[in-house]
Amino acid sequence: MDHKKFIGTGVAIVTPFRNDGSIDFKSLGKLLEHVIKGGVNYIVAMMELRLAKHLSRFGICFIQLGEVIDYHGQRALFYIDDHILIENFKPELEEFYQFVDSQLKL
């Protein structure tokens, strides 16, 4: 596996959950907005490989950093930075992204 040299500020994102176990997308959106406005250069996340694959369909292309481990299922460490996000941005989904963004700010 290739090693990436990170420059700048990075942060690990922890997914906020509701009491019923579902993801609190509103809080996640606020967290990501805060991180981005704070000047973070990249985000790292531990996630299932299938989640990374699903996100890539929407132009959110996380890059795998580590080996797969068994932690509440098969997971690996991934990262994404602003260059990767912009490079893979899907213009045909811009309206969808704006809708999601507006809903997260409610």
Backbone as CSV, one residue per row, in Angstrom:
resi,resn,N_x,N_y,N_z,CA_x,CA_y,CA_z,C_x,C_y,C_z
1,MET,0.845,-1.172,0.000,0.000,0.000,0.000,0.892,1.237,0.000
2,ASP,0.594,2.187,-0.861,1.364,3.417,-0.938,1.185,4.235,0.332
3,HIS,2.258,4.916,0.714,2.189,5.790,1.880,2.024,7.222,1.414
4,LYS,1.157,7.945,2.070,0.874,9.341,1.733,1.555,10.222,2.755
5,LYS,2.204,11.259,2.289,2.780,12.251,3.187,1.751,13.356,3.370
6,PHE,1.281,13.499,4.589,0.273,14.506,4.880,0.935,15.816,5.261
7,ILE,0.429,16.886,4.673,0.918,18.226,4.984,-0.296,19.065,5.356
8,GLY,-0.173,19.829,6.407,-1.292,20.664,6.831,-2.006,20.058,8.021
9,THR,-3.245,20.413,8.154,-4.048,19.985,9.294,-5.077,18.960,8.855
10,GLY,-5.147,17.870,9.587,-6.139,16.839,9.320,-6.917,16.546,10.584
11,VAL,-8.066,15.977,10.411,-8.911,15.653,11.563,-9.642,14.348,11.289
12,ALA,-9.808,13.572,12.344,-10.608,12.353,12.261,-12.045,12.715,12.599
13,ILE,-12.948,12.285,11.777,-14.370,12.565,11.985,-15.030,11.366,12.669
14,VAL,-15.768,11.650,13.715,-16.541,10.620,14.402,-18.003,10.828,14.045
15,THR,-18.660,9.790,13.616,-20.060,9.889,13.202,-20.969,10.063,14.412
16,PRO,-21.745,11.132,14.452,-22.689,11.316,15.565,-23.944,10.458,15.353
17,PHE,-24.346,9.765,16.403,-25.527,8.908,16.337,-26.608,9.421,17.275
18,ARG,-27.846,9.115,16.933,-28.990,9.406,17.800,-29.126,8.267,18.812
19,ASN,-29.979,8.446,19.787,-30.204,7.420,20.802,-30.708,6.106,20.221
20,ASP,-31.404,6.189,19.074,-31.936,4.964,18.462,-30.913,4.250,17.571
21,GLY,-29.686,4.787,17.507,-28.631,4.158,16.716,-28.520,4.666,15.289
22,SER,-29.425,5.536,14.856,-29.353,6.079,13.497,-28.366,7.248,13.458
23,ILE,-27.832,7.513,12.277,-26.877,8.614,12.122,-27.605,9.945,12.236
24,ASP,-27.032,10.858,13.002,-27.569,12.214,13.138,-26.942,13.066,12.030
25,PHE,-27.581,13.062,10.854,-27.023,13.743,9.682,-26.949,15.254,9.871
26,LYS,-27.878,15.810,10.606,-27.846,17.252,10.849,-26.586,17.624,11.632
27,SER,-26.293,16.874,12.685,-25.089,17.135,13.477,-23.829,16.843,12.670
28,LEU,-23.859,15.803,11.857,-22.714,15.476,11.012,-22.430,16.609,10.034
29,GLY,-23.486,17.154,9.443,-23.327,18.279,8.525,-22.722,19.485,9.212
30,LYS,-23.190,19.791,10.416,-22.652,20.926,11.174,-21.183,20.683,11.523
31,LEU,-20.867,19.460,11.897,-19.488,19.112,12.225,-18.578,19.287,11.014
32,LEU,-18.997,18.782,9.861,-18.195,18.906,8.649,-18.048,20.365,8.228
33,GLU,-19.125,21.126,8.341,-19.064,22.546,8.000,-18.069,23.280,8.897
34,HIS,-18.100,22.972,10.184,-17.174,23.583,11.142,-15.729,23.224,10.805
35,VAL,-15.490,21.965,10.494,-14.142,21.491,10.166,-13.630,22.172,8.901
36,ILE,-14.473,22.237,7.879,-14.069,22.835,6.602,-13.784,24.324,6.769
37,LYS,-14.674,25.026,7.475,-14.463,26.465,7.695,-13.232,26.729,8.546
38,GLY,-12.838,25.738,9.339,-11.663,25.878,10.193,-10.349,25.709,9.451
39,GLY,-10.412,25.402,8.170,-9.200,25.308,7.372,-8.531,23.949,7.367
40,VAL,-9.259,22.916,7.692,-8.690,21.568,7.678,-8.373,21.163,6.242
41,ASN,-7.208,20.540,6.054,-6.767,20.149,4.721,-7.240,18.766,4.302
42,TYR,-7.494,17.898,5.272,-7.968,16.560,4.947,-8.716,15.967,6.135
43,ILE,-9.501,14.951,5.824,-10.303,14.247,6.825,-9.961,12.773,6.739
44,VAL,-9.825,12.130,7.891,-9.636,10.687,7.928,-10.846,10.061,8.608
45,ALA,-11.165,8.853,8.175,-12.325,8.162,8.740,-12.120,6.655,8.647
46,MET,-12.569,5.947,9.667,-12.594,4.491,9.650,-13.985,4.105,9.173
47,MET,-14.059,3.354,8.083,-15.380,3.007,7.547,-15.351,1.667,6.837
48,GLU,-16.550,1.148,6.627,-16.694,-0.075,5.844,-16.308,0.218,4.398
49,LEU,-15.721,-0.747,3.754,-15.313,-0.577,2.365,-16.505,-0.279,1.464
50,ARG,-17.633,-0.893,1.761,-18.812,-0.661,0.911,-19.325,0.771,1.035
51,LEU,-19.154,1.403,2.213,-19.549,2.805,2.352,-18.664,3.679,1.472
52,ALA,-17.364,3.429,1.492,-16.452,4.198,0.636,-16.835,4.024,-0.837
53,LYS,-17.208,2.811,-1.208,-17.608,2.553,-2.592,-18.889,3.313,-2.935
54,HIS,-19.863,3.303,-2.029,-21.117,4.032,-2.270,-20.870,5.530,-2.381
55,LEU,-20.047,6.078,-1.502,-19.759,7.514,-1.539,-19.063,7.917,-2.833
56,SER,-18.226,7.025,-3.364,-17.515,7.350,-4.604,-18.474,7.538,-5.778
57,ARG,-19.621,6.897,-5.723,-20.630,7.078,-6.780,-21.145,8.508,-6.827
58,PHE,-21.009,9.217,-5.705,-21.466,10.601,-5.615,-20.305,11.588,-5.699
59,GLY,-19.132,11.088,-6.091,-17.977,11.956,-6.237,-17.224,12.219,-4.950
60,ILE,-17.578,11.507,-3.900,-16.883,11.644,-2.618,-15.958,10.441,-2.505
61,CYS,-14.759,10.603,-3.051,-13.844,9.476,-3.255,-12.770,9.410,-2.178
62,PHE,-13.057,8.679,-1.118,-12.078,8.459,-0.062,-11.002,7.504,-0.572
63,ILE,-9.776,7.691,-0.117,-8.643,6.856,-0.481,-8.284,5.983,0.726
64,GLN,-8.163,4.687,0.491,-7.848,3.771,1.576,-6.399,3.931,2.001
65,LEU,-6.183,4.071,3.319,-4.844,4.246,3.875,-4.292,2.990,4.526
66,GLY,-5.154,2.194,5.098,-4.687,1.060,5.893,-5.306,-0.253,5.473
67,GLU,-4.804,-1.286,6.087,-5.311,-2.629,5.831,-6.711,-2.780,6.437
68,VAL,-7.461,-3.714,5.913,-8.795,-4.010,6.432,-8.641,-4.721,7.774
69,ILE,-9.449,-4.268,8.746,-9.469,-4.911,10.056,-10.903,-5.281,10.388
70,ASP,-11.056,-6.192,11.344,-12.386,-6.589,11.789,-12.711,-5.815,13.059
71,TYR,-13.486,-4.747,12.915,-13.917,-3.924,14.032,-15.383,-3.598,13.804
72,HIS,-16.258,-4.352,14.428,-17.697,-4.231,14.175,-17.960,-4.404,12.680
73,GLY,-17.303,-5.360,12.074,-17.381,-5.587,10.638,-16.053,-5.220,9.990
74,GLN,-15.948,-5.471,8.705,-14.720,-5.189,7.960,-14.603,-3.691,7.684
75,ARG,-13.537,-3.070,8.177,-13.346,-1.633,8.036,-11.877,-1.329,7.716
76,ALA,-11.661,-0.132,7.195,-10.294,0.327,6.931,-10.240,1.830,7.149
77,LEU,-9.031,2.332,7.285,-8.821,3.764,7.444,-8.763,4.406,6.058
78,PHE,-9.508,5.495,5.880,-9.580,6.221,4.614,-9.305,7.696,4.865
79,TYR,-8.968,8.420,3.799,-8.833,9.865,3.885,-9.383,10.502,2.613
80,ILE,-9.675,11.785,2.729,-10.066,12.593,1.574,-9.556,14.004,1.826
81,ASP,-9.135,14.673,0.777,-8.746,16.071,0.920,-9.498,16.910,-0.100
82,ASP,-9.330,18.219,-0.007,-10.091,19.111,-0.881,-9.750,18.896,-2.351
83,HIS,-8.509,18.545,-2.656,-8.120,18.315,-4.053,-8.844,17.104,-4.636
84,ILE,-8.928,16.045,-3.854,-9.623,14.833,-4.309,-11.102,15.134,-4.488
85,LEU,-11.681,15.858,-3.535,-13.104,16.173,-3.601,-13.429,17.007,-4.834
86,ILE,-12.637,18.033,-5.102,-12.874,18.903,-6.262,-12.642,18.148,-7.567
87,GLU,-11.595,17.331,-7.594,-11.258,16.571,-8.799,-12.371,15.606,-9.198
88,ASN,-13.070,15.061,-8.212,-14.099,14.052,-8.475,-15.521,14.584,-8.372
89,PHE,-15.649,15.898,-8.193,-16.975,16.507,-8.058,-17.824,16.223,-9.294
90,LYS,-19.043,15.817,-9.083,-19.953,15.502,-10.184,-20.930,16.666,-10.360
91,PRO,-20.724,17.503,-11.386,-21.581,18.676,-11.602,-23.057,18.325,-11.710
92,GLU,-23.371,17.158,-12.246,-24.778,16.785,-12.394,-25.462,16.561,-11.038
93,LEU,-24.670,16.467,-9.967,-25.246,16.287,-8.635,-25.214,17.566,-7.796
94,GLU,-24.816,18.685,-8.403,-24.696,19.932,-7.652,-26.020,20.333,-6.994
95,GLU,-27.114,20.207,-7.714,-28.418,20.561,-7.150,-28.736,19.682,-5.942
96,PHE,-28.397,18.413,-6.041,-28.610,17.489,-4.920,-27.754,17.902,-3.725
97,TYR,-26.461,18.223,-3.956,-25.575,18.653,-2.877,-26.120,19.907,-2.199
98,GLN,-26.615,20.853,-2.987,-27.156,22.090,-2.424,-28.401,21.808,-1.588
99,PHE,-29.237,20.873,-2.047,-30.433,20.509,-1.284,-30.035,19.902,0.057
100,VAL,-29.098,18.972,0.045,-28.641,18.331,1.286,-28.061,19.390,2.204
101,ASP,-27.223,20.268,1.678,-26.622,21.333,2.479,-27.689,22.209,3.123
102,SER,-28.713,22.569,2.371,-29.775,23.415,2.925,-30.547,22.690,4.020
103,GLN,-30.734,21.394,3.871,-31.461,20.625,4.889,-30.640,20.457,6.168
104,LEU,-29.325,20.342,6.019,-28.463,20.184,7.186,-28.392,21.465,8.010
105,LYS,-28.674,22.598,7.382,-28.598,23.885,8.100,-29.891,24.201,8.839
106,LEU,-30.934,23.405,8.667,-32.215,23.668,9.330,-32.101,23.472,10.835
